[in-house]
Amino acid sequence: MTPRLLVAGVGNIFLADDAFGPEVIRALEDRPLPPGVRVRDYGIRGMDLAYDLLDGYPTAVLVDAAPRGLPPGTLSLIEAELPDGTVVPEAHGMDPAKVLALATHLGDEPLPRVLVLACEPAVLPGGDDLLPGLSAPVREAVGRAVDALHALAPALLADPAGPVPPLGRPVESGPPSTAALPGTAPG
């Protein structure tokens, strides 16, 4: 079966909670998503992700740590805004906005619908600091993210452009393109 949904883990495994995306992808090895879903850990390889976004997937879900001012471990599902030409593409790095800009620059076809399954980090070291391993609240969010992907995948395979299924009570306010996931409030 040709994959119709890309689930991409992004982040640096040596920068504490930035490893959330790769850790979720690793957890999916024990609980695989249904046929039709390609699951891949991109780590910090933004160029690889940019090219794969041009492979004809109707939808892609990026799994990443993203500081949004919420309690650590909070999961959010965000509909990514596709680049409008103001973001400068970057071939080296994994800033999702810059990866989407790079994919737009590289291809003639429209990008897929891109959703971001984001986890609020507790620890993101700066500079040259290396700190492998997830914080406790982000480690606990990995299983909830796997559950959320198992709820999202069938709906996105059935209707890639449709609304995401209701996944729980909202834990944050935001634009209509933001949806909360079940059990996202820590504790």
C-alpha positions as CSV (number, residue, x, y, z in Angstrom):
1,M,0.0,0.0,0.0
2,T,1.3,3.4,-0.9
3,P,1.6,5.6,2.3
4,R,-0.9,8.4,2.4
5,L,0.1,9.9,5.7
6,L,3.5,10.9,6.9
7,V,4.2,11.0,10.7
8,A,7.6,12.7,11.2
9,G,9.5,12.8,14.5
10,V,11.7,15.9,14.6
11,G,14.2,17.1,17.3
12,N,17.6,16.6,18.7
13,I,18.1,13.6,21.0
14,F,21.0,15.4,22.7
15,L,19.0,18.5,23.8
16,A,16.7,17.2,26.6
17,D,13.0,17.6,25.7
18,D,13.8,18.5,22.1
19,A,14.0,14.7,21.7
20,F,10.2,14.3,22.2
21,G,9.6,13.7,18.4
22,P,12.2,10.9,18.1
23,E,11.0,9.3,21.3
24,V,7.4,9.2,20.1
25,I,8.6,7.5,16.9
26,R,10.5,5.0,18.9
27,A,7.4,4.3,21.1
28,L,5.4,3.6,17.9
29,E,7.7,0.6,17.1
30,D,5.7,-1.2,19.9
31,R,2.4,0.1,18.7
32,P,2.5,0.6,15.0
33,L,0.1,2.8,13.2
34,P,-2.2,1.4,10.5
35,P,-1.2,0.6,6.9
36,G,-1.0,3.7,4.8
37,V,1.0,5.6,7.4
38,R,4.8,6.1,6.9
39,V,6.5,6.7,10.3
40,R,10.0,8.2,10.3
41,D,12.4,9.8,12.7
42,Y,14.0,12.8,11.0
43,G,15.9,14.0,14.0
44,I,17.6,17.2,12.8
45,R,17.6,16.3,9.1
46,G,15.4,19.1,7.8
47,M,16.5,18.6,4.1
48,D,15.3,15.0,4.2
49,L,12.0,16.1,5.6
50,A,11.6,18.9,3.1
51,Y,12.0,16.4,0.2
52,D,9.7,13.8,1.8
53,L,7.0,16.5,2.1
54,L,7.1,16.7,-1.7
55,D,6.4,12.9,-2.1
56,G,2.7,13.3,-2.6
57,Y,1.3,12.8,0.9
58,P,-2.0,14.5,1.4
59,T,-1.3,15.0,5.1
60,A,1.8,15.1,7.3
61,V,2.0,15.2,11.1
62,L,5.1,16.6,12.6
63,V,5.8,15.4,16.2
64,D,7.9,18.0,18.0
65,A,8.6,19.8,21.2
66,A,7.3,23.4,21.0
67,P,7.4,26.0,23.7
68,R,3.9,27.6,23.8
69,G,3.7,28.9,27.3
70,L,1.7,25.9,28.6
71,P,2.5,23.5,31.5
72,P,5.3,21.1,30.7
73,G,4.0,17.9,29.1
74,T,1.0,19.6,27.6
75,L,0.1,18.3,24.1
76,S,-1.4,20.5,21.4
77,L,-2.4,19.7,17.9
78,I,-1.7,22.7,15.6
79,E,-2.6,23.2,12.0
80,A,0.6,24.6,10.5
81,E,0.4,27.7,8.4
82,L,2.1,27.1,5.1
83,P,4.8,29.6,4.1
84,D,3.8,32.8,2.5
85,G,7.2,33.7,1.2
86,T,8.3,35.7,4.2
87,V,10.2,32.8,5.9
88,V,13.6,32.3,4.5
89,P,14.3,28.6,3.6
90,E,17.2,26.9,5.4
91,A,18.8,23.7,4.2
92,H,20.6,23.0,7.5
93,G,18.5,22.7,10.6
94,M,15.0,21.6,11.7
95,D,13.0,24.7,12.4
96,P,9.6,23.5,11.1
97,A,8.7,26.9,9.5
98,K,12.0,26.9,7.7
99,V,11.6,23.3,6.6
100,L,8.2,24.1,5.1
101,A,9.7,27.1,3.4
102,L,12.5,25.0,2.0
103,A,10.0,22.4,0.7
104,T,7.9,25.1,-1.0
105,H,11.1,26.4,-2.6
106,L,12.2,23.0,-3.8
107,G,8.9,21.8,-5.3
108,D,6.4,22.8,-7.9
109,E,3.5,21.0,-6.2
110,P,1.5,22.3,-3.3
111,L,2.6,21.0,0.1
112,P,0.5,18.5,2.0
113,R,-1.7,19.6,4.9
114,V,0.7,19.8,7.9
115,L,-0.3,19.3,11.5
116,V,2.1,19.6,14.4
117,L,1.6,17.4,17.4
118,A,3.5,19.6,19.9
119,C,4.6,18.9,23.4
120,E,5.4,21.7,25.8
121,P,9.0,21.2,27.0
122,A,10.3,21.6,30.5
123,V,14.0,21.6,29.6
124,L,15.6,22.9,26.4
125,P,19.3,23.6,26.9
126,G,20.8,26.5,25.1
127,G,24.1,27.2,23.4
128,D,26.5,24.3,23.3
129,D,25.0,22.4,26.3
130,L,24.2,18.7,25.7
131,L,21.6,17.1,27.9
132,P,20.3,13.8,26.7
133,G,17.1,12.4,28.1
134,L,13.5,13.7,28.5
135,S,12.2,15.5,31.6
136,A,9.6,13.6,33.6
137,P,6.5,15.5,32.3
138,V,7.6,15.2,28.7
139,R,8.5,11.5,29.1
140,E,5.0,10.9,30.5
141,A,3.5,12.7,27.4
142,V,5.1,10.2,25.0
143,G,2.4,7.6,25.6
144,R,-0.3,10.2,25.3
145,A,1.1,11.3,22.0
146,V,1.1,7.7,20.7
147,D,-2.6,7.4,21.8
148,A,-3.3,10.7,20.0
149,L,-1.6,9.5,16.8
150,H,-3.7,6.2,16.9
151,A,-6.8,8.4,17.1
152,L,-5.7,10.8,14.4
153,A,-4.3,8.4,11.8
154,P,-7.6,6.6,10.8
155,A,-9.4,10.0,10.5
156,L,-6.6,11.5,8.4
157,L,-6.4,8.5,6.2
158,A,-10.2,8.5,5.6
159,D,-10.3,12.3,5.0
160,P,-7.0,14.1,4.8
161,A,-8.6,17.5,4.4
162,G,-11.3,16.9,7.0
163,P,-11.6,18.2,10.5
164,V,-9.5,16.4,13.1
165,P,-11.6,14.2,15.4
166,P,-12.6,15.6,18.7
167,L,-9.8,14.4,20.9
168,G,-10.8,15.8,24.3
169,R,-11.5,18.9,26.3
170,P,-9.6,22.1,25.4
171,V,-6.8,23.0,27.7
172,E,-5.8,26.2,26.0
173,S,-7.4,28.9,24.1
174,G,-6.2,29.8,20.7
175,P,-7.3,30.2,17.1
176,P,-9.8,27.8,15.6
177,S,-7.0,25.8,14.0
178,T,-5.7,24.6,17.4
179,A,-7.2,21.5,19.0
180,A,-6.4,20.0,22.4
181,L,-5.6,16.4,22.9
182,P,-6.9,14.0,25.6
183,G,-5.3,14.0,29.0
184,T,-3.1,16.9,28.2
185,A,-3.3,18.7,31.5
186,P,-0.3,17.3,33.5
187,G,-1.1,15.9,36.9
